[in-house]
Amino acid sequence: MLFLSAASPAVPEGAAMPRVEIPANPRAKALKYPGLVVVIDPGHGTMDKDGRITGQGASGSLNASLAKGLGLKLRAGGSAELPEELITLDYGMRIMARLREAGVETYSIRSYEPGDERPWFKVDYKGHDQEANNKLRAQWAEKHKAVLFLRIHFDGSENKQDSGFSIWYNDQSIHDKDGALKKASYDCSESIRRRLASAVELKDLGLKRFERPIYGFKHASMPAVLLELGYLSNPDDTLYVSRPANADIYAEAISQGILDYFAESH
């Protein structure tokens, strides 16, 4: 199953959270790339100091039969909402598991790793402050000495026909004095895109750069990549990305793309 009901008191009543088996980080002798650390940021899922969930992202809708299989709470009409913060956490855990299995030291800003359950990104202020939130996430990656900051998201649009995945590379970092972070972010994005394009059925929308400020990019002191893995506003995309087998395909392709990038650049 993709989602299982969570027993943690940190999770609001009726919510569903992913439970994925996570191996421990590889021991020093088992590291394939010693010193190379990946930090995963499963998008959204911020909890403010009053315990409120802020800055929610996109959401999709699933029919009753699939929703029950995923452990999601049904609405009155028989369908269920699939919030972005839940599916990003599930995908983040799947990617982390594969990278660790491949010998890469990997951490996640939100996690259901045994003994380190942090389903929400807790902040010490009230309400939603987009720049403060994303600056803290980038600093979390820096604290863990990340050489790659991988941000997991799903898209949304008023046009329900919009479909596909896109990859956004960081060209906004205030720490990038010589363009090296931009180049590394682009190269890693392209490695992941190639793997995804040959593995998943959704349309490849290509590499992109943001015209507006993206604070998680602005404050990142390491190469950073943001993945938009499908449109939760599109029923077909939602159905596709919510299937466990497809989530595994995504995780494998993304992990292999990162390994390709490490092999080519380090």
N, C-alpha and C positions, 0 to 999 in steps of 0.2 A: 504494500500500500504506500501511497505517496504521503498521506497525512494520518496521524493518529492523535486522538484526544490527549491533551497534556494534563498532567496532574500537578504541575508546578504552581504554587500559589501566586507566582508572578504573572501568570497568564489569566486574562479576564475569563470569567465564567462563560462557557459555551464556545470558547475559541478552540481552534484546532491548530496544532503545531506539528512540524515534521519530526519524525524519529528515524534517523538513519544511523546505521552502525558506523562508528568512526574509529579507525585505528589510531594508536598513539603516534606522535611524531617519531620519525626514524631516529635510531641512535646514531651517534657520530660516525661510526664505522660503516653504517648503512646509507649515509647521505650520498646521493648521486652528484649533487652540486653543493659541496660544503660552502657555507657562507651565503648562499642564495636563499632568501626567505620570501615567501609569498604571503601577503595578507589579503584575505577576501572580505569584502564589504557587502553582505546581503542587504540590498537597499531597503530604506524605510525602517519601520519598527522601532521608532524612538519613543521612550517613556520619559515624561518630564518629572520634576521633583514631587509633583502631587499624584503621580501614578497614572497620569492620562497619556494615552497613545496619541502622538502628534505627527503631523506631516505625512498622512497616509498617501499612498500612491494610487495607481490604477487598480481596477478590480474587474473580474470577469464573472460570468454566470454559468453554472453547470446544472445539468438536469438532475433529477432526484436520484436515479440509479447510480450515476457516477459519483455524485456528491456523497452518498451513503458509503460507497466503497472507499472514499478518501477520508472519511471521518469528519466531514464538514456538517455544520448545523443547518438544517433545512429551514427555509423561510416559509411563510404561510402558504405561498402559492406552489410549494413543492420543489422549488429550485434552491440553489445555494450560492452564496457569494464566495468567490475566490480572491481574497485580498492579495495585493502585490507583496506585502511584507511576509506573508506565509510562504508563497512559492519561491521568493528569492532566498529565504532561509533554507528551504529544502534543496534547491539547486546548489547553494553555497556549500552545504554539508556534503553533497555528492562529489562536488569538485574537490573539496578538501580531502576527502577520503582517497580519491584516486591519485592526487598529487603526493600524499604521504606514502601510499603504496608504491609509488614510483621513486621514492627516495628524496622527496623535496620537503624541507621544513616549511610547514604551512600553518597559519592561524586564521581565525575568523572573528570579526568584530562582534557578530552575534552567533551563538553556537548552542548546539545540544550535545556537545561532547561530554561523555560521562565524567562526572566530577567537576565539570566546568560549564554548567548550564547557564547561558546568558541569552535567552530568547529575545530580550529587548535591549536596545542600546540606551542605557540610562544616563540622563544628563541632570545637572544640578540647578537648572533654571526652570521657570514656568513657561508653558506655552511652546510655540514653535518659532525658532530662530534659525533660518535656513543656513546662514553663513556660519554661525557659531556651531551648529550641529555638524556640518560637513568639515569644518576646521578641526573639530575634536576627532572625527573619524580619520582624517589624514594624519593627525598627530598620533593616534593610536597605532597606525601603520608605521610611522617613523619610530615610535618607542620600541616596536618589535623588529627594528632594523630591516624592514622590507626593502627588497630590490624590485618588487612589483606589487602594485596596489590594484587589485582586481575588483571592480564594482559591478554587482549583479542587479539588473533591473529588467522590468517588462514594460512595454509601451502602452499608451492609451491614446485614443483619438475620437473626436466627435463623429468622424466618418467610420462607420463600422466595417467598411470594405478595406480599410487600410490593413496591410498584412505584411509579415516578414520580420527578419532580424537585422539589426544594424550594430556596428561597432564604432565607438567614439574614442578617439585618441586625445591625449592631453597635450595641448599647445598653449596652456594658460598659466603654467606654474610660475610663481614669483621667484622660485629658486633656480629657474633655468636660465643661466647667464650666457650660455654658449650654444643653445639649441640641442644639447645632447639628450635631455629628458624628452623633448618633443620627438626626436628621431627614434629613441628607444621605445617610446609609447606607440609610435606609428608602426615600427617593425613588429612589435609584439601583437598589435591589433591585426596586422596583416597575416601573421602566422595563425592566429586563432580563426580569422575569417576563412582562410583556405580550408582548414579542417572542418569548420561548421558547414561551409558551402557544399562539401562533398558528403556530409553525413546526415543532415536534416532535410526535411521536405519543405520547410518554409522558404520563401523567397529571400535571396541574399540582396539586401539593400545597400551593401558596401560599407566602406569606411567613411566616417563623417567627423567633422569638427564643429563645435558649438560656436555660434556667433554671440550668444549671451554668456555672462559670467557663470561658470560652474565652480562653486566654492570648493568642492572636494578635489577638483583639478588645481585650482588656484593655489591651495595650501599644500599640495603634495610635493614632497621633496625627493620623490622617486618616480620612475616611469609609472603611469597610471592609464588604465583602460576601463571604459564603461561599456558593458554589454546590455543591449536592449534585445531580449531573446524572443520577442513575439508580442503581438498586440492583444492584451486582455480585453480590449473593447471589441475585438473580432471573435465571434463565437467559434469559428473554425480554428483559429489560432489558440484560443483558450482550451479547447478540447485537445488539441495536439500537444501543447506543452504540459498539460496536467496528467497525461498518461505516464505511469512510472517507467515503462520501457523507453519512451522518448526522452524523459528526463535523464535517464542513464546514457542515452546516445549523446545528448548535449554535453553532459559532464565529461564523457570520454573524449569527445572532440575538443572541448575547451582545454582539458588537461594536456592532451597531445600537442595542441597548438602552443601552449606554454613551454612544454619540453622542447619542441622544435626551436622556439625562440632562444631558449637557454643554450641549446646545442650550437646554434649559429652565432651567438653573440658573446658567449663566455668560454 
